[in-house]
């Protein structure tokens, strides 16, 4: 087995698929809907070239939302993501889902992230999900400030030859960097909405590919643009601007909704529990 193959966490596709199904059920119990912006849908990648999705870290729910996105849009890829090494010790089964531990805020952790990320991206059909801010942060926080890892990863991958026999993406880049914005907000229902928007892949000029700081700055700018666009979508409150990925609960409560249902039935009217339809 090669060094690159040994660096890949011992993930279980079957357990990941089962957990994705559970995540859908669990998220539907706590949110009214998960919606993806129509204005910038997920990018289509028809080659096994490395793919990195980098996102803002707004909530504890982010990994579950990313798992739903993976199941819907990237099921043919093996997803991996760094996680705090202490958290992985507490939730060991996360490793079977594709997480690998990184010691936060230390040179050794940074080296581990870079080494393992480069190694797993050399495996055909893999993808990496990262939150380069390295901490929870409000979706309105500006300017974004990434930790150095993503910039160094982009630089390192750009220096290496394409690890696959198939041609690289149409952009000519060995590595695709795709920004992803996530927001959690309330619109018309008792439960909140999850809003998601992908940005176009980051295109790095040749001079930026050699400089980690320039790579990082380009990615920060791309994610800020995507987050600003999603924030405007959230303020507009237009469900028709999104594609529903998942529909969750609606209504006020079991008792009151039962009474409203019976009342509608007695009058021969259809019943819709959503407050937004009033």
N, C-alpha and C positions, 0 to 999 in steps of 0.2 A: 504493500500500500504506500502511495506517495505521501510526502509531508503535507501537501495540500489536502489530500483526502482525509488524513488523520486530524486535521484542524477543524473539520466540519462536525458540528454537534451530532450526537447519535439520535437524530430526529426519527419520528414514527409517522409516516403519511397517514396511516389508519387512525392513530390517536388524534392527529391534527384535524382530520376530516370530522371525526366525532365531536371534538371540542368546538369546531366551527359551527356545527349544528346546534350544540348546546348554547354557544354564544348568541346565535340568532334568537333562540327562545328566551334567553336571559335578557338580552337587550330589548326585545319586544315588550317585556313586562315593565320596563323602567322608562321607555321613551315612546312618544307618539309615533315617530317615524325617523328613519334614516334616509336622507335625501342627497343625491349627487347632482351638482350643477350641470345643466345642459350646455352651458356656454363653453365649458372646457372639460370634455369627458376624459376618462382614463386613456392614456396612450396605448396604441396597439403595437406590440413587439412580436414579430413573427420569426425572430432568430434567437438562438440561445445566448446571445451576447449579454454581458453583465448588466444588471439593472439595479439602481439604488433609488428608493423612494425616501425622501427626507421631508419631515413634517414638523409642525409646531406641536408642543406637548401641553395641551390645555387641561387634560383631565386623566384621572385613573382609568377612564373608559377607553382611552386611545388604543391600547393593544387589541381589545375586543372589536372595535370598529375596523381596525386594520385587518383583522382576521376575516371579517365579513367581506371587506373589499377584495382581499386575496381570493376568497372562495368564489366570488362573483366574476372577477376580472382577470385573475392570474392563476387559475387552478393548476395549470401545467408547470408552474415554476415551484421550486422548493424555497419557501420563505425562511429567512433568518433575521434575527434582531439582537442587538446587544442589550443587556440588562444589568443592573447593579449586581455585583457578585454576591453581596449579602442577601439580596432578595432571592437570588437563585438558590442560595443555600436553604432558604425557608420553603421555597416552592420548587422542589427538585424536578417535578414532572414538566415544568416549563422547558427544560432542556429537550424533552421529547417532542415539544412543539416547534423547536428551532431556535430557542433563545440560547445565548452563550454569555457567560458572566464576564463583566469588566469592572475592575476596581476604579470607582469614580474619583476624579480630581487628583490623580497621581501619574507620574511619568510611566510607572509600570503598567497602569491601566490603559494609558494611551497607546503604549507599545503593543499590549495585548489586543486592543481593538483593531489596530492597524494590521497586525500580523494575521489575525484570524479572519478579518474581513477580506483582505487580499486573497487569502487562501481559499475561502469558500466561494468567492466570485470567480475563481479559476475553474470551478466545477460547472459543467454545462447545465443550463436551465435553472440557475439559482437567482435569487434576488435578495436584497438587503433592505430592511426598513429601519430608519434611524431618526432619532430626535436630537439633532445636533446642538440644540440649546443646552442639553444635558440636565435639565431640571424642569419642573412644572412652571409654566408661565402663562399670564393672561393673554388672551388672543389679541388684545389691543396694544400690547407692549411694543414700543418702537424706540430706537431702531433695534432690530434683531442682532443678537451677538452670539455667534456660534462658537463652540469650542473648536480647537484646531483639527480634530480628527477627520472630519469630512473633507476639508481642503487637502490634507495630506493623502487621504485615500484616493481622491480624484487625481492628484499628481502622480502618485505611485502607479495607479492603473494606467495612466496615460503614457508612462515611460515603458510599460511592458508591451510585448507583442500580443496580439489577440490570441487568447488561449484556445480558441476553437477553430475547427477546420472550416466552419461555415463563414460567410462574409459578415462583417460588422454591420450595425444598423445603417440605414440609408444616410444618416448624417455624417458617416465616416468616422465616428468616434468609437473607441473601444469600449467606453463605459457610458451608459445613459443615466443621467441625473434628473429625476422628476420631482418637482415640488408638490406638496400636498397640504392643503389648509383644512383644518377641522374647527368647527364651532359648535357649542351647545347653547341653545337659546330657547326661550318660550315664545310661542306665537299665540294661537287661539285656544289651545287645549290645556287641560290640567297638567299633562306630562310634557316634558321638553322635547325639542326637535334636535336631531343631529344633522348638521349641514357639512357637506364635504365638497371640496373643489380641487381638482388637479390643475397644475399649470403645465405649460409646454416644457419639454426637456430643455435643460440648460445647455447652450452651445458655447463651448470655451474656445476662444481664439488660441492659436499656437503659443503666443507669449504667456497667456494666463495658465496654460496647462503645466508650465514649468514652475509656477509659483503657488505654493499652498495658500498663502494669504489672499492672492487674487482669485483663486478658485473658490475659497470660502466666501469672499465678498460677492462674487457673482451668484453664488447659491443663496446667500442672505437676501440679495436684491430680488431674486426670482421668487423666493418664498414670501417676501413682503408684498410684492405685487399680487400674488395669488391670495394672500390673506386679506389684503385691502379689498379685492374684488368680492371675496366671500362675505366680508363684513357689510358691504353694500347690499349684497343679496339678502343678508339677514335683516337688514333695516327695511328692505322693500317688502318683505313678508309675502312673497308670491310663490305659493307651492308649485304653480305651473312652470316656474323657471327651473324646476328640479325633476330628476327622474327618481321615483321612489325605489330605494334598495330594500327597504323593510318597513312594514306597517305594524305599529304596536297598538297599545291600548288607547281607547277613547272613552269619554263619558265621565261621570262625576263619582259614582260609587255603586257597588252592587245593589244595595237596597233601593236607593233613589232611582237608579236606572231601571230596575225591575218594575217599579211603579210607573215610570214614564213609558216603558214598553207596553205594559198592560193597558194603560190609558190610550196609547196610540192604537193598540189592537182593538179596543172596544169601540173606537170611532172609525175603524177601517182605514187608518192611515199608516203608511210605512214608518218605521222607527229608525232614526239615525242618532247614535249616541254622541256624535261629534258636536262640540259647541260652535265650531266655525261654520256650521251649516245653518245656524239659526237666522 
